[in-house]
């Protein structure tokens, strides 16, 4: 489990906009639980091995963010609303680690388990998005409300939004509609990568595994999220 000190680092990095600090944590729990599976000697995917192409980090990250949205929507879920930042970060860290552990277990036989750097990148992104839920959701609503075709063709759900956003109604929709929840998670991650991670990495001249490109969103939605209509 990520230590309290590491969580504090991530919180500070989140508030200061220094995404490079997200790569500091050592996720010891992930490695202790996956040590056995890594020793199985899997041959893996020979094509990936030959090309050196690593699996995308986005699917596991999006799934973890979607899980955080579901937990926030549950009245009895882990604290993600109306609590101190440290509690939010602790819950987000727990969600990230659980997603990473599950990913490592399912990839034990394909030779494509996550590296330490990839684990840290996923954890940093999950915590970074969850810590900014309110901010990113506000930007998402603003961007979508400024583009006429979304309201005209009632395409709100493709962005994980309701025409009239009210917390209780949104929570109900998240719990009822998995696609709605996943669309919202995708859009929030896309906004985080484009608004927070990429600029911070550029400024600090650092890189993360797989880069920060938003390659998991279709062109129509991406143009809205990147504010290309303005």
N, C-alpha and C positions, 0 to 999 in steps of 0.2 A: 504493500500500500504506500502511496505517496505520503511522505512525512509532512507534519505540520509546517516545518520550515520551508519545504519545497512549495507547499500550497501558498505560503505567504509570498514567496518569490514570484509565483505565477500571478497572484493578485496585484502585486506591485508592478510587475511587467504589464499587466492588463491595463492598469490605470495610467501608466506612463507611456503606453504605446510601444514598448520595446519588445517586439516579438522574439528577438534573439534570446531573451531570458527564458523563453518557453523550452529551449532545448537543453537546459541545465539539469532537469530532474533525472534521477536514476530510478526506474520503476522496478525495484527489487522484487516485489511480489510477482510481477509478470514473469521474471526470469526464474524465480524459484519454482513456480508452478509449471513452467514450460521446459525446465531443464531436461526432464526425462524424455519428452517428445523430441527434443533436439538431438538426443543421443541415439535416435532410432536409425540414423543413417539412410534416410530417404534419398532416392535418386533424383526425385523432382522432375520438373518439366524440362526435357533436353533442349527444346527450342528456346525457352526463356533463358536457360543456362548458357546456351551458345551465343545469344544476342546480348545478354546482360540486362535485358529489360526487366524492371521490377514491377510487380503488381501495383496498381493505383492504391493510394492511401485513402482516396475519397469515399469509397463505399462504407468502410468501417467507421469513418468519421461521421458520415451522414447518418448512419444507423444509430450511433451513440447520441448525436444531437436530437434525433427523433425520439429516442428513449428519454432524454432529458425533458423534452416537450411533454411527453406522456406523463412523466413523473410530476411535473409542475401542474398538470391538469387534474391530477388526482387529489381530492381533498385530504386524504391521509398519506400522501406520498412524502418522499424525502423533501426537506426544505429547499425550495427554489424561488420562493416569492415572499416578500415581506420579512426577510431575515437579513442578518448581517452578511457582508461580503464573504467573510471567512467560511460561514456555513454553506453558502452557495458554492464556493470553490471546493470545499470538501466533498459535497455531493457530486459536483461535476467531475472531480477527480476520481471518485468511486465509479461513476458511470463509465468514464473513459477506460479505467483499468479493467473493468468487467468485460467491456467490448474487446479490448486488446487480448485478454486472456482467452476469450472465446475464439477470436481470430487465429491465435497461435495454435489452439487445439485442433481446429478444423484444417489447418495447413501443415500439420505435423508430418504428413506423408508426401507432400508435394515439393519439398525442398525450397519453399518460398515463404518461410516464416519471416516475420518482421525483424529487422535489425533493431538494435537499441536506439539508433537515431530515428528510425521510422516510428517506433513506439512513442518516443518523446515528442515527435512532431504531431502525431495524432492526439496525444494527451493535451498538448499545448493548444491545439486548435479547438478541441472540445471545450476545455476550460475557458478559452478566449471567447468563444461564441456564447456560452452559457452566461458568463459574467457580463456580457453585453446584450443579453436578450432584449431588454427594453429599448436600448438604443437602436439595435439592428432592426427590430420589428417596426420601430417608428420610421426608419429610413425606407424599409420595404413598403409600408403603407403609403408613404409620401410619393415614392417613385411610381407605384401602381396607380395612385389616384390622379397623377399628372398625365397619364397616357390614356387617351380617349377610347381606344379599341378594347381595353380590358373591361370597362364598364359597358360599352356598347354590346359586346358579345358575351358578357357575363363570364369572363375568364378568370375571375378572382381565385377560384380554387386551384388553378394551375400554378399559382404563386403561394398556395397555402394560406389564402386570405378569405375573409368574408366581406361582402359588400359593406356591411356595417360591423366594424370590429368592436366587440364588447367581450371583456375577459371571460365571463361565464359561458357565453355562446361559443367562443373560440375553443375553450377547454372541452366543451361537449363535442365539438366537431373533431378535435384532435383525437379524442378517445373513440369516437364512432367511425371515423374514416381514415384508415391507414395511409391512403394515397395523399389525402389532404395534409396529413402530418409530415409525410416524406417530402412533399413539395415545399412545405414551409422550411423544413430542415435544410434542403438543398439551397434554397434562396438565402437563408441566413448564413450558411457557410460561404456561398459565393460573395456575399457582401463583405464578410469578414476578410476573406482572402484579398479582395480587390481594394478594400478601404483601409485595412489594418496591416495584414501580414506583408503583402507585396511592397507597399511603400516603406515599411520599417526595415525589411530585409535589404531593399535597395539603398536606403540611407546608411545602414550598418555594413554594407558590402558583404553580407552573409547569404548562405543558401540553405535550403532544407531539402531533404530527399524528395525527388519528384517535382520540385519546384512549386510555384504558387499559382499556376495557370488555372483558370476556371474552365475545365474541359468536360464538365458533367452536366451542363445546362444547355438546352437547345438555343438556337440563335435568337428567336423571338423574345424569349424570356431574358436572355443575357443582355440584349440591347436595352431592355427596360431597367435591369439591375445596374448596368453601367451608366445609366442616364444618357444614352446616346440619342434620345429623342429631344433633348434640350438644345 
